[in-house]
Amino acid sequence: MNVYLHKVRVFFVAALVFSSVAMCSPTEDIWISGKPKVITTISPLTSITENIGGNRIVLLGIVPEGVNSHNYHPVPSVIKHVESADLIILNGLFLEDPVMRIIETTSNENRKMLSLGDRAVSKEDWIFDSSFPKTKGVPNPHLWPDPLMALKYADLIRNELVELDPSGAAYYNENFVKLSGRIEDLDRRIVDAVESVPQENRRLFTYHDSWPYFARRYGLDILGAIQPSDLTEPSAREIVELIELIKQEEVPAVFGSKIFPSPVIEQIAKESGATFVDGLSDDDLPGIPGDDEHSYLGLMVNNLTIMVDALGGDSSFLELVDVSSVFAGNSKAEYLQ
């Protein structure tokens, strides 16, 4: 190989590695303060925590947006922040197992842990399905697309922050009341939007299996998910079976995933006669940090607008949801990108 070309290739690879690490590394100065230091995992949890903690906490979401949270491993630069955190907030229900293994290797006897999913629902309310079969004992962990589950998350976070920082109790409680009002408004508007969908279209066929708790709340049927339980692509035989199922059930739309782009989903939709709809996301917030829509509420409004329109309903019910922050001023929250 030409020596010059070899050097260029090595430099290019090194630059890619450096840029990817830098992109997923936290800013040092946000962590240096006397405020409570809070770590979260996926961005919907970061957003809910940010709205309650406001500018009284420093907050770092360690799972970068746009990555697969099921198998993400934190970069080394994040680990020291994990070690010094006062509170770590996870979804739980086995969603962030690699992150959990990293946390368990660190030592901080004063650090508190809050596993939201394990506290928000009992085992009797777990949902198992084709992607998360009961035989494996691991439930579907995607509780937060159900706004009432997100409200439970918010309450648990509020209580933990009050215990961590008692002098800020009035502030955290005020933010919780404001956020709960917004989430309850979102819930009412989703009910109206779903009711506008023709009854025969109130069925979901998605790529990634993120919507069972949402569907249970709003009376939609989950017909299936394309992605197998091992998070790979379906086999040729499974693709044929999926196409036949979609035809048989006359599914109006097949929904793709921003986090899990698939080379086969458009083929499945085309050959089955269903409309392919891209853009649903369970944990990648719309916009960029600092935008009003870069929030849990913004995520849900964006998802429901896509979903309701594709199923033949009226998404205008969602237009008046206030997706901005509930607190005044700037927060010290960082979302790794």
Summary of the structure (lengths in Angstrom):
residues: 337
radius of gyration: 20.9
end to end distance: 35.8
largest distance: 67.0
contacts: 1091
relative contact order: 0.15
helix: 50%
strand: 12%
